[in-house]
Amino acid sequence: MALKRSDSGSWNSDTTYIKKGGQNMTFKVKNINLLGTTLVIESNLGGTKSMIIPPQMTMNFEFTCFGAEPMNWSFDISTSSDAFIVTWELYSTWVAGDPSNS
């Protein structure tokens, strides 16, 4: 299945992100700090991903769940870093406007 760009933004503190999406949800996260940062993303549909992102680098956080699209995803985003500023793009197998396959 092809991934399509679904959303984008930035995070500078712990937050929750809710989005309807497909069986695959992939965040491409770029650390725009001069120092490395930690990032933990926990999904309601299975899985927690934790990474250290070096300065000016982009890392992928991929989540998958089998089922009918769209799915109701919820992600808890957190960090243990003092300085935390990242930008992100979300790619999914289902985006708003696509037909439901339930």
C-alpha positions, 0 to 999 in steps of 0.5 A: 500500500502506498503511503500518502501525506496526511498531516504535519506540524511541530512538537515542543512539549509532551502532547496527545495527537488524535487522527483518523488514518489507515493501517500504516501510520508513519511519522517522519520526525526531524530534530531541529535542535542543536542537541540530540533529543529523545522522543517516545510515541505510544499508540492506542492501536499497539506499540511504543516507539522510542528513539534518540534523534541526533541534531538535524536528523530525521527518523521514522516512527512506524505504526501498523494495525490490521483492520478496516480503514479509517481507524481512530488512532491516538498517539501520546508524544513525550520526551525526557530532553530539556530542549525539545523542538521537532517538526513532523510529517505523517504519512498513512495508507488512508487519508481524509477523502479516501473511501472507507473500506469497512 
